[in-house]
């Protein structure tokens, strides 16, 4: 059994959890807050295709749920699938959004740090969009 290096990035958003969840879960909003890599998004069957500066990324969220779970799979250019773990949890009258990255075996330390920075920027964008 191998264990991957993990890093959880969080952001506090001064909006109710259901509002944060509903906005983030709506795939049509994805490109508005994932600005570090998304250029546009379109639907094809049950996948959302995110156009990036590189290859398209195919995204599919878990079904809507009452637990704030926003996990989604991302199929990247080489066909591999990476599961992204994301949650919206209550924090007083607001929300905490958590995104856990797992460093894949073929990803360098520098690339992992770059990915974490992108997630951090995207979560901050989500906060700005929702808090207005």
N, C-alpha and C positions, 0 to 999 in steps of 0.2 A: 504494500500500500504506500502510495506517495501522497504527501501533503504539499499543497501549493502555498506560496507566500500570498497573503491576503492583506488588503488595505481597505478600510471602510471610510468613505468620504461622507460628511454630513453637512447639512445646511438647515438652519432654523427659518421657517417662513411664518410670518404673522397673518396667516389665513387658516380657516378651519380645515381639518384633515380631509373631509369629504370633498371640499372644493379643490384642494391641491391634487388629490387622487384623480378626480374627474378630469381636470385639465391635463395632467401629465399622462393619463391613460388614453386620452383621445389622440390616436395616431396622427390625425391631421394637424395637431399642435406640435408634433415632435420636432419639426424643422425650426420652429420659432424659439425653442429653448435649447436645442442641441446645436448651437451655432458654431461650435468648435470644429464640427466636421460635416454637418448637414447643409446641403445646398437647396434641395427640394425633396419632395416625397410624393409617391403615388402608390395606389393600391393595385395589387395583382393577385387575384384569388384571396387566400387568407394571409398573404404576406404584404408588408408595406416595404416598398423599395425606396431606400434613401440614397439619393445621388450625392456623392462626395467628390473631393478633388481627385480621388483615386478610383477604385472600383466601386460599383454600387454595393450597398449593404442591405440585406434582406432582414427585416425585423418582424417578429411575431410575439405579441404579449400573451401572457397567461390569460385565461378568461377573467372577466370582471369578477370581483369578489368583495366581501364585506370586511376584509382584513387589512386592506391597504397594500396588498402585495402587487408590485409592478414588475415582477421578473419578466424578462424577455430574452428570446434567443436571437442571436445575430449571426447570420450566415454571411461570411466574408468572401472575398474574391477567389480564394483557393478552394472554396466549398466547405471549409471547416465551420463548425458551429460553436459559438461561445455563448454560454448562459450568463446573463447579467442579472445580478440579484439586487433588487431595489424595493424599498419599503417607504410608506408614509405612515408615521405613527403620531398619536396625539402628543402635544407638548403644551400643557396648559390650554389656553384658548387657541393656540396655533398648532403648528406641525413641525415635525422633524422629518427630513427626507434623508434616507440612508442608501448609499450605493456601495456595494462591496465588489471590489475588483480582485480577481485571482490571477496571479502572474502565471501565464502558460509556460510550459517547459521551453519553448522556442523563443521566448521574449526576453530581451536583454534587460538589465536593471535600468538602463537609461530610457528604453522604450516604455517600460512599466511606469517610471516616474513621469514621462511625458503623457501617458494615458491617464494617470491620476490627475495631472494638471488639467487635462481636457475635461474630465468628469467634474472637477471642482469648478471650473469656469461655467460649465453647462448648468450645474445646480445653482450657481449664483445667478445665472441668467433666468432660470426658472423662478427664483425668489423675486428678482426685479420685475419680471412680467406679472407675477401674481400680486405683488404688493403695490404695483403701479408706481 
